[in-house]
Amino acid sequence: MYATSKIGRDKEAAIIFDIANGTEIEELYAHETNDIQGISYSKKRQLITAARYSAEKSEPLV
């Protein structure tokens, strides 16, 4: 299963997760300074087509 996770790392990354064992199998993509916010999967091509992240940090409005 494709997923995103922050377990054991500073930033959220796109991973392959084994549901049966509850373990991460492989890190697919991680950005150096930003959390991955989501991934897009093509059912037709059967592969990940994009990883999304935001390069801007939100700041509280005063």
Biopython code that builds the backbone (N, CA, C, O; Angstrom):
import numpy as np
from Bio.PDB.StructureBuilder import StructureBuilder

atoms = [
    (1, "MET", "N", (0.838, -1.156, 0.000)),
    (1, "MET", "CA", (0.000, 0.000, 0.000)),
    (1, "MET", "C", (0.892, 1.231, 0.000)),
    (1, "MET", "O", (1.899, 1.277, 0.707)),
    (2, "TYR", "N", (0.517, 2.237, -0.801)),
    (2, "TYR", "CA", (1.228, 3.509, -0.802)),
    (2, "TYR", "C", (0.642, 4.382, 0.300)),
    (2, "TYR", "O", (-0.570, 4.397, 0.514)),
    (3, "ALA", "N", (1.509, 5.107, 0.996)),
    (3, "ALA", "CA", (1.067, 5.958, 2.098)),
    (3, "ALA", "C", (2.092, 7.059, 2.323)),
    (3, "ALA", "O", (3.128, 7.100, 1.660)),
    (4, "THR", "N", (1.795, 7.954, 3.266)),
    (4, "THR", "CA", (2.779, 8.922, 3.725)),
    (4, "THR", "C", (2.995, 8.695, 5.218)),
    (4, "THR", "O", (2.073, 8.305, 5.934)),
    (5, "SER", "N", (4.219, 8.943, 5.681)),
    (5, "SER", "CA", (4.538, 8.691, 7.082)),
    (5, "SER", "C", (5.647, 9.617, 7.561)),
    (5, "SER", "O", (6.526, 10.014, 6.797)),
    (6, "LYS", "N", (5.582, 9.950, 8.837)),
    (6, "LYS", "CA", (6.618, 10.758, 9.476)),
    (6, "LYS", "C", (7.339, 9.940, 10.552)),
    (6, "LYS", "O", (8.221, 10.461, 11.236)),
    (7, "ILE", "N", (6.976, 8.685, 10.704)),
    (7, "ILE", "CA", (7.566, 7.825, 11.727)),
    (7, "ILE", "C", (9.048, 7.599, 11.430)),
    (7, "ILE", "O", (9.417, 7.129, 10.354)),
    (8, "GLY", "N", (9.887, 7.943, 12.404)),
    (8, "GLY", "CA", (11.328, 7.731, 12.268)),
    (8, "GLY", "C", (12.044, 8.739, 11.392)),
    (8, "GLY", "O", (13.192, 8.515, 11.008)),
    (9, "ARG", "N", (11.391, 9.845, 11.070)),
    (9, "ARG", "CA", (12.026, 10.869, 10.231)),
    (9, "ARG", "C", (11.506, 12.245, 10.636)),
    (9, "ARG", "O", (10.495, 12.362, 11.328)),
    (10, "ASP", "N", (12.200, 13.264, 10.200)),
    (10, "ASP", "CA", (11.832, 14.640, 10.527)),
    (10, "ASP", "C", (10.696, 15.155, 9.645)),
    (10, "ASP", "O", (9.865, 15.936, 10.108)),
    (11, "LYS", "N", (10.649, 14.737, 8.401)),
    (11, "LYS", "CA", (9.645, 15.208, 7.436)),
    (11, "LYS", "C", (8.799, 14.039, 6.940)),
    (11, "LYS", "O", (9.271, 12.905, 6.863)),
    (12, "GLU", "N", (7.541, 14.331, 6.606)),
    (12, "GLU", "CA", (6.622, 13.333, 6.050)),
    (12, "GLU", "C", (7.158, 12.867, 4.694)),
    (12, "GLU", "O", (7.610, 13.685, 3.893)),
    (13, "ALA", "N", (7.110, 11.559, 4.434)),
    (13, "ALA", "CA", (7.635, 10.988, 3.196)),
    (13, "ALA", "C", (6.606, 10.039, 2.576)),
    (13, "ALA", "O", (5.750, 9.501, 3.278)),
    (14, "ALA", "N", (6.694, 9.838, 1.266)),
    (14, "ALA", "CA", (5.868, 8.848, 0.570)),
    (14, "ALA", "C", (6.554, 7.491, 0.733)),
    (14, "ALA", "O", (7.757, 7.360, 0.504)),
    (15, "ILE", "N", (5.771, 6.484, 1.134)),
    (15, "ILE", "CA", (6.346, 5.160, 1.423)),
    (15, "ILE", "C", (5.472, 4.041, 0.866)),
    (15, "ILE", "O", (4.329, 4.260, 0.465)),
    (16, "ILE", "N", (6.040, 2.839, 0.852)),
    (16, "ILE", "CA", (5.255, 1.620, 0.646)),
    (16, "ILE", "C", (5.127, 0.981, 2.019)),
    (16, "ILE", "O", (6.125, 0.763, 2.707)),
    (17, "PHE", "N", (3.888, 0.681, 2.417)),
    (17, "PHE", "CA", (3.594, 0.170, 3.750)),
    (17, "PHE", "C", (2.993, -1.218, 3.657)),
    (17, "PHE", "O", (2.085, -1.446, 2.857)),
    (18, "ASP", "N", (3.487, -2.155, 4.467)),
    (18, "ASP", "CA", (2.964, -3.523, 4.519)),
    (18, "ASP", "C", (1.893, -3.577, 5.603)),
    (18, "ASP", "O", (2.211, -3.544, 6.792)),
    (19, "ILE", "N", (0.632, -3.660, 5.200)),
    (19, "ILE", "CA", (-0.483, -3.668, 6.142)),
    (19, "ILE", "C", (-0.448, -4.915, 7.021)),
    (19, "ILE", "O", (-0.708, -4.828, 8.221)),
    (20, "ALA", "N", (-0.142, -6.039, 6.459)),
    (20, "ALA", "CA", (-0.149, -7.301, 7.208)),
    (20, "ALA", "C", (0.833, -7.279, 8.380)),
    (20, "ALA", "O", (0.521, -7.774, 9.463)),
    (21, "ASN", "N", (2.012, -6.710, 8.164)),
    (21, "ASN", "CA", (3.041, -6.682, 9.203)),
    (21, "ASN", "C", (3.106, -5.358, 9.957)),
    (21, "ASN", "O", (3.760, -5.264, 10.996)),
    (22, "GLY", "N", (2.427, -4.332, 9.434)),
    (22, "GLY", "CA", (2.468, -3.013, 10.063)),
    (22, "GLY", "C", (3.830, -2.358, 9.986)),
    (22, "GLY", "O", (4.238, -1.642, 10.900)),
    (23, "THR", "N", (4.543, -2.608, 8.875)),
    (23, "THR", "CA", (5.892, -2.062, 8.729)),
    (23, "THR", "C", (6.064, -1.336, 7.402)),
    (23, "THR", "O", (5.380, -1.615, 6.417)),
    (24, "GLU", "N", (6.999, -0.398, 7.412)),
    (24, "GLU", "CA", (7.366, 0.311, 6.189)),
    (24, "GLU", "C", (8.314, -0.572, 5.384)),
    (24, "GLU", "O", (9.281, -1.112, 5.922)),
    (25, "ILE", "N", (8.031, -0.712, 4.109)),
    (25, "ILE", "CA", (8.877, -1.530, 3.237)),
    (25, "ILE", "C", (9.943, -0.684, 2.548)),
    (25, "ILE", "O", (11.111, -1.065, 2.471)),
    (26, "GLU", "N", (9.507, 0.489, 2.042)),
    (26, "GLU", "CA", (10.436, 1.304, 1.255)),
    (26, "GLU", "C", (10.014, 2.760, 1.281)),
    (26, "GLU", "O", (8.823, 3.068, 1.230)),
    (27, "GLU", "N", (10.994, 3.665, 1.360)),
    (27, "GLU", "CA", (10.726, 5.090, 1.192)),
    (27, "GLU", "C", (10.812, 5.395, -0.292)),
    (27, "GLU", "O", (11.831, 5.129, -0.930)),
    (28, "LEU", "N", (9.730, 5.958, -0.847)),
    (28, "LEU", "CA", (9.691, 6.262, -2.275)),
    (28, "LEU", "C", (10.184, 7.666, -2.587)),
    (28, "LEU", "O", (10.918, 7.883, -3.551)),
    (29, "TYR", "N", (9.764, 8.628, -1.745)),
    (29, "TYR", "CA", (10.159, 10.007, -1.988)),
    (29, "TYR", "C", (10.063, 10.805, -0.705)),
    (29, "TYR", "O", (9.104, 10.659, 0.053)),
    (30, "ALA", "N", (11.043, 11.640, -0.460)),
    (30, "ALA", "CA", (11.022, 12.574, 0.666)),
    (30, "ALA", "C", (11.656, 13.874, 0.193)),
    (30, "ALA", "O", (12.646, 13.864, -0.539)),
    (31, "HIS", "N", (11.082, 14.984, 0.614)),
    (31, "HIS", "CA", (11.638, 16.293, 0.279)),
    (31, "HIS", "C", (12.540, 16.726, 1.426)),
    (31, "HIS", "O", (12.238, 16.467, 2.590)),
    (32, "GLU", "N", (13.622, 17.371, 1.106)),
    (32, "GLU", "CA", (14.625, 17.741, 2.103)),
    (32, "GLU", "C", (14.087, 18.687, 3.179)),
    (32, "GLU", "O", (14.440, 18.552, 4.350)),
    (33, "THR", "N", (13.235, 19.645, 2.790)),
    (33, "THR", "CA", (12.801, 20.663, 3.746)),
    (33, "THR", "C", (11.291, 20.720, 3.995)),
    (33, "THR", "O", (10.851, 21.478, 4.859)),
    (34, "ASN", "N", (10.487, 19.942, 3.264)),
    (34, "ASN", "CA", (9.036, 20.024, 3.390)),
    (34, "ASN", "C", (8.380, 18.650, 3.547)),
    (34, "ASN", "O", (8.875, 17.643, 3.042)),
    (35, "ASP", "N", (7.250, 18.641, 4.265)),
    (35, "ASP", "CA", (6.465, 17.417, 4.399)),
    (35, "ASP", "C", (5.745, 17.101, 3.095)),
    (35, "ASP", "O", (5.255, 18.006, 2.420)),
    (36, "ILE", "N", (5.681, 15.824, 2.738)),
    (36, "ILE", "CA", (4.857, 15.386, 1.619)),
    (36, "ILE", "C", (3.411, 15.441, 2.102)),
    (36, "ILE", "O", (3.090, 14.896, 3.158)),
    (37, "GLN", "N", (2.541, 16.092, 1.341)),
    (37, "GLN", "CA", (1.140, 16.241, 1.744)),
    (37, "GLN", "C", (0.233, 15.207, 1.096)),
    (37, "GLN", "O", (-0.884, 14.984, 1.563)),
    (38, "GLY", "N", (0.690, 14.585, 0.043)),
    (38, "GLY", "CA", (-0.118, 13.573, -0.608)),
    (38, "GLY", "C", (0.568, 13.033, -1.841)),
    (38, "GLY", "O", (1.556, 13.592, -2.317)),
    (39, "ILE", "N", (0.033, 11.937, -2.352)),
    (39, "ILE", "CA", (0.564, 11.325, -3.569)),
    (39, "ILE", "C", (-0.598, 11.025, -4.510)),
    (39, "ILE", "O", (-1.722, 10.795, -4.063)),
    (40, "SER", "N", (-0.325, 11.028, -5.809)),
    (40, "SER", "CA", (-1.321, 10.691, -6.833)),
    (40, "SER", "C", (-0.921, 9.388, -7.495)),
    (40, "SER", "O", (0.242, 9.179, -7.840)),
    (41, "TYR", "N", (-1.900, 8.518, -7.667)),
    (41, "TYR", "CA", (-1.657, 7.194, -8.237)),
    (41, "TYR", "C", (-2.485, 7.012, -9.503)),
    (41, "TYR", "O", (-3.675, 7.326, -9.516)),
    (42, "SER", "N", (-1.862, 6.507, -10.568)),
    (42, "SER", "CA", (-2.558, 6.225, -11.822)),
    (42, "SER", "C", (-2.969, 4.752, -11.843)),
    (42, "SER", "O", (-2.118, 3.864, -11.899)),
    (43, "LYS", "N", (-4.278, 4.500, -11.798)),
    (43, "LYS", "CA", (-4.760, 3.112, -11.881)),
    (43, "LYS", "C", (-4.444, 2.517, -13.245)),
    (43, "LYS", "O", (-4.113, 1.336, -13.355)),
    (44, "LYS", "N", (-4.547, 3.338, -14.276)),
    (44, "LYS", "CA", (-4.285, 2.862, -15.635)),
    (44, "LYS", "C", (-2.832, 2.439, -15.809)),
    (44, "LYS", "O", (-2.555, 1.371, -16.354)),
    (45, "ARG", "N", (-1.897, 3.283, -15.344)),
    (45, "ARG", "CA", (-0.468, 3.002, -15.500)),
    (45, "ARG", "C", (0.115, 2.229, -14.328)),
    (45, "ARG", "O", (1.240, 1.733, -14.401)),
    (46, "GLN", "N", (-0.659, 2.125, -13.234)),
    (46, "GLN", "CA", (-0.278, 1.400, -12.022)),
    (46, "GLN", "C", (1.044, 1.893, -11.433)),
    (46, "GLN", "O", (1.951, 1.114, -11.139)),
    (47, "LEU", "N", (1.118, 3.232, -11.271)),
    (47, "LEU", "CA", (2.291, 3.821, -10.637)),
    (47, "LEU", "C", (1.950, 5.185, -10.059)),
    (47, "LEU", "O", (0.944, 5.793, -10.424)),
    (48, "ILE", "N", (2.802, 5.659, -9.150)),
    (48, "ILE", "CA", (2.631, 6.994, -8.584)),
    (48, "ILE", "C", (3.050, 8.010, -9.633)),
    (48, "ILE", "O", (4.113, 7.894, -10.242)),
    (49, "THR", "N", (2.193, 9.015, -9.835)),
    (49, "THR", "CA", (2.466, 10.014, -10.865)),
    (49, "THR", "C", (2.912, 11.357, -10.286)),
    (49, "THR", "O", (3.483, 12.175, -11.008)),
    (50, "ALA", "N", (2.659, 11.601, -8.983)),
    (50, "ALA", "CA", (3.043, 12.880, -8.384)),
    (50, "ALA", "C", (3.106, 12.769, -6.869)),
    (50, "ALA", "O", (2.421, 11.955, -6.251)),
    (51, "ALA", "N", (3.941, 13.604, -6.299)),
    (51, "ALA", "CA", (3.988, 13.783, -4.849)),
    (51, "ALA", "C", (3.789, 15.274, -4.604)),
    (51, "ALA", "O", (4.437, 16.102, -5.243)),
    (52, "ARG", "N", (2.887, 15.619, -3.672)),
    (52, "ARG", "CA", (2.581, 17.023, -3.413)),
    (52, "ARG", "C", (3.179, 17.471, -2.079)),
    (52, "ARG", "O", (3.173, 16.736, -1.092)),
    (53, "TYR", "N", (3.692, 18.700, -2.085)),
    (53, "TYR", "CA", (4.164, 19.316, -0.851)),
    (53, "TYR", "C", (4.017, 20.821, -0.980)),
    (53, "TYR", "O", (3.956, 21.352, -2.090)),
    (54, "SER", "N", (3.959, 21.506, 0.147)),
    (54, "SER", "CA", (3.853, 22.952, 0.172)),
    (54, "SER", "C", (5.180, 23.524, 0.617)),
    (54, "SER", "O", (5.743, 23.101, 1.627)),
    (55, "ALA", "N", (5.680, 24.487, -0.139)),
    (55, "ALA", "CA", (6.964, 25.081, 0.196)),
    (55, "ALA", "C", (6.827, 26.263, 1.146)),
    (55, "ALA", "O", (7.829, 26.786, 1.634)),
    (56, "GLU", "N", (5.609, 26.683, 1.407)),
    (56, "GLU", "CA", (5.390, 27.814, 2.304)),
    (56, "GLU", "C", (4.913, 27.334, 3.660)),
    (56, "GLU", "O", (4.114, 26.402, 3.754)),
    (57, "LYS", "N", (5.407, 27.974, 4.711)),
    (57, "LYS", "CA", (4.945, 27.655, 6.061)),
    (57, "LYS", "C", (3.814, 28.615, 6.407)),
    (57, "LYS", "O", (3.902, 29.812, 6.135)),
    (58, "SER", "N", (2.763, 28.092, 7.002)),
    (58, "SER", "CA", (1.670, 28.955, 7.414)),
    (58, "SER", "C", (2.031, 29.649, 8.720)),
    (58, "SER", "O", (2.688, 29.074, 9.589)),
    (59, "GLU", "N", (1.595, 30.876, 8.838)),
    (59, "GLU", "CA", (1.861, 31.663, 10.041)),
    (59, "GLU", "C", (0.533, 32.117, 10.613)),
    (59, "GLU", "O", (-0.400, 32.411, 9.865)),
    (60, "PRO", "N", (0.438, 32.178, 11.946)),
    (60, "PRO", "CA", (-0.827, 32.592, 12.563)),
    (60, "PRO", "C", (-1.162, 34.041, 12.240)),
    (60, "PRO", "O", (-0.278, 34.894, 12.165)),
    (61, "LEU", "N", (-2.446, 34.305, 12.049)),
    (61, "LEU", "CA", (-2.897, 35.669, 11.824)),
    (61, "LEU", "C", (-3.090, 36.352, 13.170)),
    (61, "LEU", "O", (-3.691, 35.780, 14.079)),
    (62, "VAL", "N", (-2.590, 37.559, 13.299)),
    (62, "VAL", "CA", (-2.700, 38.273, 14.578)),
    (62, "VAL", "C", (-3.782, 39.316, 14.492)),
    (62, "VAL", "O", (-4.033, 40.026, 15.466)),
]
sb = StructureBuilder()
sb.init_structure("model")
sb.init_model(0)
sb.init_chain("A")
sb.init_seg("    ")
for serial, (resi, resn, name, xyz) in enumerate(atoms, 1):
    if name == "N":
        sb.init_residue(resn, " ", resi, " ")
    sb.init_atom(name, np.array(xyz, "f"), 0.0, 1.0, " ", f" {name:<3s}", serial, name[0])
structure = sb.get_structure()
